[in-house]
Protein backbone atom coordinates (compact mmCIF):
# COMPACT_ATOMS: atom_id res chain seq x y z
CA UNK A 1 0.00 0.00 0.00
CA UNK A 2 1.26 3.47 -0.92
CA UNK A 3 0.60 6.35 1.50
CA UNK A 4 0.47 10.08 0.95
CA UNK A 5 -0.20 12.86 3.42
CA UNK A 6 -1.58 16.35 2.97
CA UNK A 7 -3.84 18.78 4.78
CA UNK A 8 -7.05 20.11 3.29
CA UNK A 9 -10.26 21.86 4.21
CA UNK A 10 -13.66 20.25 3.68
CA UNK A 11 -15.75 22.56 1.51
CA UNK A 12 -19.34 21.57 0.72
CA UNK A 13 -18.58 18.01 1.81
CA UNK A 14 -15.62 17.64 -0.57
CA UNK A 15 -11.86 17.43 -0.15
CA UNK A 16 -9.78 18.68 -3.07
CA UNK A 17 -6.60 16.81 -3.92
CA UNK A 18 -3.48 18.97 -4.17
CA UNK A 19 -2.21 19.49 -7.72
CA UNK A 20 0.67 17.03 -7.25
CA UNK A 21 -1.89 14.22 -6.69
CA UNK A 22 -4.22 14.96 -9.62
CA UNK A 23 -3.31 11.57 -11.12
CA UNK A 24 -5.39 9.98 -8.35
CA UNK A 25 -8.67 11.62 -9.44
CA UNK A 26 -9.97 8.50 -11.22
CA UNK A 27 -8.46 6.01 -8.79
CA UNK A 28 -10.08 3.93 -6.06
CA UNK A 29 -8.43 4.76 -2.74
CA UNK A 30 -8.87 4.33 0.98
CA UNK A 31 -8.99 7.55 2.96
CA UNK A 32 -8.25 7.90 6.66
CA UNK A 33 -9.33 11.21 8.14
CA UNK A 34 -7.56 12.60 11.19
CA UNK A 35 -9.17 15.54 12.98
CA UNK A 36 -7.27 17.44 15.71
CA UNK A 37 -10.30 17.70 18.01
CA UNK A 38 -13.54 15.74 17.98
CA UNK A 39 -16.16 17.89 16.30
CA UNK A 40 -19.27 18.65 18.33
CA UNK A 41 -21.48 17.56 15.42
CA UNK A 42 -20.34 13.93 15.80
CA UNK A 43 -21.90 12.39 18.88
CA UNK A 44 -21.65 9.01 20.52
CA UNK A 45 -24.73 6.81 20.13
CA UNK A 46 -27.16 7.54 22.96
CA UNK A 47 -28.48 3.97 23.26
CA UNK A 48 -25.43 2.27 24.73
CA UNK A 49 -26.38 -0.37 27.28
CA UNK A 50 -24.20 -0.83 30.35
CA UNK A 51 -24.04 -4.54 31.22
CA UNK A 52 -22.35 -3.96 34.58
CA UNK A 53 -25.62 -4.53 36.43
CA UNK A 54 -25.68 -8.14 35.13
CA UNK A 55 -22.17 -8.98 36.29
CA UNK A 56 -22.12 -11.97 38.62
CA UNK A 57 -25.86 -12.65 38.35
CA UNK A 58 -25.81 -15.48 35.84
CA UNK A 59 -25.09 -18.97 37.11
CA UNK A 60 -24.20 -22.12 35.19
CA UNK A 61 -25.82 -25.37 36.14
CA UNK A 62 -24.05 -28.44 34.86
CA UNK A 63 -20.55 -29.34 33.70
CA UNK A 64 -19.12 -26.43 31.70
CA UNK A 65 -16.31 -28.54 30.20
CA UNK A 66 -18.75 -31.20 29.01
CA UNK A 67 -20.95 -28.53 27.43
CA UNK A 68 -17.94 -27.12 25.54
CA UNK A 69 -16.98 -30.58 24.28
CA UNK A 70 -20.55 -31.15 23.09
CA UNK A 71 -20.55 -27.88 21.18
CA UNK A 72 -17.15 -28.67 19.60
CA UNK A 73 -18.43 -32.07 18.49
CA UNK A 74 -21.22 -30.31 16.56
CA UNK A 75 -18.60 -28.61 14.35
CA UNK A 76 -17.09 -31.85 13.08
N, C-alpha and C positions, 0 to 999 in steps of 0.2 A: 504494500500500500504506500502511496506517495502522499506526503502531507505538505500543505502550504499554510501560511499564517498571514492574516492581514486584519486590520480593523476597519469597520464600516458602520454607517448609521442605517437604521431601518427607516425607510421612507415609503409610506403607503403600503406597508407590509412586504416590501421588497428590499433585498440587499444587492447592491451593484458590485460586480466584480471589478477590481482594479484593471487598468488597461493591460498590464503585463500578463493577466490571466484570461484574456478574451478568448483564447483557444478552448477554454473549458465551457463556453456558452452552450454547446450542443452535446454535452457530456453528462452521463449519469454520475453523480457523486454522492458522498455521504457527508453531511455537514454536522459539525458539533458546535453549538453556540455556547459561549462562555460570557456571562454577564457579571460585572463587578459586584453588584448588590441585587438581591432578589427584588424584582419589581412588585409593587403593591397590587398590581392587577392580577398576578398569578397567586392563587390561594390554595392552601391545602384542602383536600376534600373534607367536608364537614361531617360525613357519616362514618368516621372511623370508630370501630368498636374496640373497647379495651377489654381484653379477656382476663385481666388480672383477678376479677371477682370469681372466676371459675377455678383458679389455681388450687389444687389440693382437694377438690370436691368430687372428682370422679374416682371411682374405685373399680378395680379389675377383679372379677370373680373367676377363678379357674387358673389353669397353668399357662402363663404367658409364653413360655418357650414352646410348649406344645401347639399353641395357637399359631405362632410364627412358622413352625415347621409345616403345619397344615396349609397355611397360605402359600408357602414356597412350593409345596407339592402341586398346587393348582397351576403353577406356571410351567411345569414340565409335562 
